[in-house]
Amino acid sequence: MEIKFCPSCGNKVSAGAKFCGKCGRSLVNDFESNNTESEKNSTINKQKVAEGIDAAKEGAQKTASRIKKAAEDSQITDKVQSSIHSLNQQPEKKAKVLKIGGAVIALIIIVFGWNWFSNKDYRQAMANGDSYFSQGEFGKASEFYQQAHDQKPGDEKATEMRSYAQELGNYWTMINEDDGFPGSRSQTVEEIEGKANQIKDKMIKAKYTEAAEAIKNSSQYKLEERIGKKYEKAYGS
């Protein structure tokens, strides 16, 4: 049985006593208050214990995470040190690799340098040809494309551009000699436009289109168009 003491006289009383047997003081409120306070203290203590447990768990998790990271860093460091040690143990192999790499780089530089210098005249001739071609001076353009072809025999680009320049030069010769225009202008326009439709390069395509438009704007072409329409009207297509 739990033994308590009277707050007034200090006499020993039992836990369930309502009055002090010595002084007669009522003990009901005192014991209830003490019980309530004890319960509060017990609840607080339980909360503190739970918080302590949670804090301990969190600390343990953080410690485990640090240990894991330190272990991973240690493994990486070991691998790096192992690689360095391996290289240091094989100086001859490392020197051989460096020599081979240097030789390859030097060879690449020599090859590209040789191609650049050896093709210098070719590139200059192509640039001049393109410049005259864009200005519509197809005769001069053809000459420079021929020079480029001579520098690199069989070069497809030089051969192709020379062919375009010569063909356009012939068309413009026909256009400028209006009275001596061979054949039908309408058929020539159809021929030029058909070739233009097959060309992908915009600059070359534009030059063929210019030639076709020049023929269309000539008085002889317009005369042919009128005669053709009258013929169709009179005799049918």
Kinemage of the C-alpha trace (Angstrom):
@kinemage 1
@onewidth
@group {chain A} dominant
@subgroup {mainchain}
@vectorlist {calphas} color= white
{ca met a 1} P 0.000 0.000 0.000
{ca glu a 2} L 1.312 3.442 -0.921
{ca ile a 3} L 1.962 5.655 2.137
{ca lys a 4} L 1.616 9.455 1.989
{ca phe a 5} L 1.923 12.243 4.520
{ca cys a 6} L -0.513 14.902 5.720
{ca pro a 7} L 0.478 18.335 4.366
{ca ser a 8} L -0.478 19.971 7.702
{ca cys a 9} L 0.963 17.774 10.465
{ca gly a 10} L 3.145 15.298 8.595
{ca asn a 11} L 1.274 12.298 9.921
{ca lys a 12} L 1.477 9.148 7.803
{ca val a 13} L -1.791 8.402 5.984
{ca ser a 14} L -2.856 5.748 3.496
{ca ala a 15} L -3.167 6.548 -0.239
{ca gly a 16} L -6.987 6.320 -0.176
{ca ala a 17} L -7.533 8.281 3.079
{ca lys a 18} L -9.858 11.277 2.839
{ca phe a 19} L -8.971 12.827 6.248
{ca cys a 20} L -5.838 12.928 8.423
{ca gly a 21} L -6.327 10.699 11.503
{ca lys a 22} L -4.265 13.055 13.639
{ca cys a 23} L -5.311 16.612 12.727
{ca gly a 24} L -8.506 15.860 10.782
{ca arg a 25} L -7.450 17.782 7.611
{ca ser a 26} L -9.266 16.848 4.393
{ca leu a 27} L -6.861 15.101 1.995
{ca val a 28} L -9.145 14.663 -1.045
{ca asn a 29} L -7.998 17.722 -3.059
{ca asp a 30} L -4.330 17.285 -2.206
{ca phe a 31} L -4.115 13.680 -3.381
{ca glu a 32} L -6.156 14.358 -6.593
{ca ser a 33} L -3.910 17.287 -7.427
{ca asn a 34} L -0.832 15.157 -6.871
{ca asn a 35} L -2.258 12.382 -9.049
{ca thr a 36} L -3.013 14.845 -11.863
{ca glu a 37} L 0.456 16.337 -11.679
{ca ser a 38} L 1.985 12.864 -11.729
{ca glu a 39} L -0.002 11.953 -14.809
{ca lys a 40} L 1.118 15.142 -16.543
{ca asn a 41} L 4.714 14.464 -15.662
{ca ser a 42} L 4.362 10.907 -16.899
{ca thr a 43} L 2.907 12.110 -20.241
{ca ile a 44} L 5.686 14.682 -20.654
{ca asn a 45} L 8.313 12.087 -19.903
{ca lys a 46} L 6.827 9.713 -22.483
{ca gln a 47} L 6.886 12.483 -25.126
{ca lys a 48} L 10.488 13.311 -24.336
{ca val a 49} L 11.431 9.653 -24.570
{ca ala a 50} L 9.669 9.350 -27.971
{ca glu a 51} L 11.388 12.513 -29.225
{ca gly a 52} L 14.691 11.169 -28.019
{ca ile a 53} L 14.131 7.913 -29.885
{ca asp a 54} L 13.233 9.784 -33.113
{ca ala a 55} L 16.306 11.987 -32.791
{ca ala a 56} L 18.460 8.929 -32.221
{ca lys a 57} L 17.018 7.256 -35.360
{ca glu a 58} L 17.610 10.371 -37.471
{ca gly a 59} L 21.153 10.663 -36.183
{ca ala a 60} L 21.793 7.006 -36.930
{ca gln a 61} L 20.502 7.448 -40.506
{ca lys a 62} L 22.726 10.487 -41.092
{ca thr a 63} L 25.716 8.655 -39.678
{ca ala a 64} L 25.023 5.647 -41.931
{ca ser a 65} L 24.741 7.977 -44.966
{ca arg a 66} L 28.074 9.627 -44.143
{ca ile a 67} L 29.741 6.253 -43.713
{ca lys a 68} L 28.364 5.062 -47.081
{ca lys a 69} L 29.569 8.216 -48.885
{ca ala a 70} L 32.989 7.976 -47.266
{ca ala a 71} L 33.211 4.359 -48.420
{ca glu a 72} L 32.289 5.323 -52.014
{ca asp a 73} L 34.813 8.182 -52.019
{ca ser a 74} L 37.409 5.798 -50.688
{ca gln a 75} L 36.698 3.355 -53.540
{ca ile a 76} L 37.006 6.107 -56.173
{ca thr a 77} L 40.242 7.327 -54.609
{ca asp a 78} L 41.586 3.793 -54.589
{ca lys a 79} L 40.755 3.356 -58.280
{ca val a 80} L 42.427 6.666 -59.217
{ca gln a 81} L 45.497 5.829 -57.204
{ca ser a 82} L 45.565 2.364 -58.764
{ca ser a 83} L 45.428 3.868 -62.278
{ca ile a 84} L 48.197 6.354 -61.491
{ca his a 85} L 50.284 3.606 -59.984
{ca ser a 86} L 49.706 1.460 -63.085
{ca leu a 87} L 50.845 4.275 -65.382
{ca asn a 88} L 53.876 4.979 -63.241
{ca gln a 89} L 54.773 1.316 -63.406
{ca gln a 90} L 54.639 1.378 -67.233
{ca pro a 91} L 56.624 4.450 -68.386
{ca glu a 92} L 57.732 2.771 -71.612
{ca lys a 93} L 54.147 1.985 -72.627
{ca lys a 94} L 53.037 5.539 -71.858
{ca ala a 95} L 55.877 7.010 -73.903
{ca lys a 96} L 55.042 4.715 -76.824
{ca val a 97} L 51.394 5.797 -76.808
{ca leu a 98} L 52.420 9.471 -76.790
{ca lys a 99} L 54.801 8.931 -79.712
{ca ile a 100} L 52.160 7.155 -81.800
{ca gly a 101} L 49.582 9.869 -81.055
{ca gly a 102} L 52.037 12.599 -82.014
{ca ala a 103} L 52.900 10.824 -85.259
{ca val a 104} L 49.225 10.477 -86.223
{ca ile a 105} L 48.552 14.165 -85.550
{ca ala a 106} L 51.601 15.201 -87.560
{ca leu a 107} L 50.491 12.996 -90.486
{ca ile a 108} L 46.999 14.535 -90.473
{ca ile a 109} L 48.461 18.054 -90.503
{ca ile a 110} L 50.779 17.176 -93.396
{ca val a 111} L 47.979 15.611 -95.482
{ca phe a 112} L 45.550 18.496 -94.985
{ca gly a 113} L 48.295 21.053 -95.539
{ca trp a 114} L 49.377 19.384 -98.767
{ca asn a 115} L 45.801 19.224 -100.062
{ca trp a 116} L 45.261 22.867 -99.233
{ca phe a 117} L 48.374 24.095 -101.026
{ca ser a 118} L 48.061 21.711 -103.954
{ca asn a 119} L 44.418 22.750 -104.583
{ca lys a 120} L 45.009 26.473 -104.189
{ca asp a 121} L 44.950 27.208 -107.950
{ca tyr a 122} L 41.887 25.008 -108.393
{ca arg a 123} L 39.970 26.855 -105.679
{ca gln a 124} L 40.937 30.237 -107.107
{ca ala a 125} L 39.809 29.247 -110.620
{ca met a 126} L 36.451 27.960 -109.290
{ca ala a 127} L 35.933 31.172 -107.304
{ca asn a 128} L 36.598 33.302 -110.392
{ca gly a 129} L 34.275 31.130 -112.469
{ca asp a 130} L 31.478 31.446 -109.907
{ca ser a 131} L 31.939 35.223 -109.777
{ca tyr a 132} L 31.606 35.643 -113.558
{ca phe a 133} L 28.747 33.125 -113.675
{ca ser a 134} L 26.729 35.116 -111.119
{ca gln a 135} L 27.289 38.274 -113.216
{ca gly a 136} L 25.993 36.545 -116.356
{ca glu a 137} L 29.396 36.606 -118.106
{ca phe a 138} L 29.235 32.978 -119.119
{ca gly a 139} L 32.101 33.048 -121.618
{ca lys a 140} L 34.636 34.122 -118.970
{ca ala a 141} L 33.052 31.809 -116.417
{ca ser a 142} L 33.516 28.889 -118.812
{ca glu a 143} L 37.213 29.731 -119.233
{ca phe a 144} L 37.879 29.691 -115.466
{ca tyr a 145} L 35.927 26.477 -115.011
{ca gln a 146} L 38.129 24.976 -117.721
{ca gln a 147} L 41.208 26.106 -115.775
{ca ala a 148} L 39.830 24.469 -112.633
{ca his a 149} L 39.203 21.298 -114.625
{ca asp a 150} L 42.807 21.366 -115.857
{ca gln a 151} L 44.035 21.653 -112.245
{ca lys a 152} L 41.913 18.686 -111.197
{ca pro a 153} L 41.151 16.569 -114.266
{ca gly a 154} L 37.855 14.750 -113.986
{ca asp a 155} L 36.545 17.035 -111.236
{ca glu a 156} L 32.741 16.746 -111.403
{ca lys a 157} L 31.981 20.228 -110.062
{ca ala a 158} L 34.249 22.003 -112.548
{ca thr a 159} L 32.901 19.896 -115.423
{ca glu a 160} L 29.282 20.527 -114.446
{ca met a 161} L 29.701 24.295 -114.041
{ca arg a 162} L 31.593 24.566 -117.336
{ca ser a 163} L 28.693 22.778 -119.065
{ca tyr a 164} L 26.116 25.143 -117.535
{ca ala a 165} L 28.172 28.198 -118.485
{ca gln a 166} L 28.605 27.047 -122.097
{ca glu a 167} L 24.919 26.200 -122.504
{ca leu a 168} L 23.717 29.492 -121.028
{ca gly a 169} L 26.277 31.337 -123.176
{ca asn a 170} L 24.756 29.712 -126.283
{ca tyr a 171} L 21.224 30.676 -125.216
{ca trp a 172} L 22.221 34.312 -124.714
{ca thr a 173} L 23.984 34.380 -128.069
{ca met a 174} L 20.695 33.302 -129.653
{ca ile a 175} L 18.775 35.899 -127.658
{ca asn a 176} L 21.103 38.776 -128.594
{ca glu a 177} L 20.998 37.828 -132.286
{ca asp a 178} L 17.264 38.337 -132.485
{ca asp a 179} L 16.959 38.189 -136.250
{ca gly a 180} L 19.054 35.064 -136.589
{ca phe a 181} L 17.300 33.107 -133.832
{ca pro a 182} L 17.282 29.455 -134.910
{ca gly a 183} L 14.060 27.509 -134.555
{ca ser a 184} L 10.981 28.377 -132.542
{ca arg a 185} L 11.360 30.712 -129.584
{ca ser a 186} L 8.409 29.060 -127.832
{ca gln a 187} L 10.070 25.657 -128.074
{ca thr a 188} L 13.351 27.125 -126.829
{ca val a 189} L 11.569 28.614 -123.803
{ca glu a 190} L 9.996 25.230 -123.043
{ca glu a 191} L 13.403 23.602 -123.337
{ca ile a 192} L 15.066 26.119 -120.967
{ca glu a 193} L 12.248 25.950 -118.403
{ca gly a 194} L 12.350 22.156 -118.488
{ca lys a 195} L 16.069 22.177 -117.678
{ca ala a 196} L 15.569 24.803 -114.937
{ca asn a 197} L 13.008 22.579 -113.219
{ca gln a 198} L 15.617 19.815 -112.937
{ca ile a 199} L 18.289 22.058 -111.366
{ca lys a 200} L 18.456 22.224 -107.548
{ca asp a 201} L 21.066 24.970 -107.199
{ca lys a 202} L 19.151 28.244 -106.773
{ca met a 203} L 21.758 30.469 -108.445
{ca ile a 204} L 22.066 28.261 -111.552
{ca lys a 205} L 18.288 27.784 -111.730
{ca ala a 206} L 17.822 31.562 -111.605
{ca lys a 207} L 20.148 32.057 -114.596
{ca tyr a 208} L 18.144 29.623 -116.734
{ca thr a 209} L 14.934 31.366 -115.696
{ca glu a 210} L 16.431 34.745 -116.676
{ca ala a 211} L 17.227 33.412 -120.140
{ca ala a 212} L 13.684 32.079 -120.598
{ca glu a 213} L 12.182 35.416 -119.472
{ca ala a 214} L 14.446 37.337 -121.848
{ca ile a 215} L 13.104 35.319 -124.776
{ca lys a 216} L 9.514 35.803 -123.609
{ca asn a 217} L 9.995 39.559 -123.487
{ca ser a 218} L 11.282 39.733 -127.084
{ca ser a 219} L 8.996 41.098 -129.790
{ca gln a 220} L 9.595 38.047 -131.987
{ca tyr a 221} L 8.412 35.682 -129.222
{ca lys a 222} L 5.254 37.734 -128.737
{ca leu a 223} L 4.696 37.698 -132.508
{ca glu a 224} L 5.055 33.903 -132.517
{ca glu a 225} L 2.531 33.691 -129.686
{ca arg a 226} L -0.022 35.763 -131.591
{ca ile a 227} L 0.464 33.768 -134.781
{ca gly a 228} L 0.139 30.531 -132.840
{ca lys a 229} L -3.127 31.619 -131.217
{ca lys a 230} L -4.586 32.667 -134.594
{ca tyr a 231} L -3.592 29.316 -136.065
{ca glu a 232} L -5.231 27.436 -133.222
{ca lys a 233} L -8.348 29.526 -133.560
{ca ala a 234} L -8.556 28.934 -137.299
{ca tyr a 235} L -7.523 25.281 -137.480
{ca gly a 236} L -7.747 23.981 -133.934
{ca ser a 237} L -4.952 22.613 -131.818
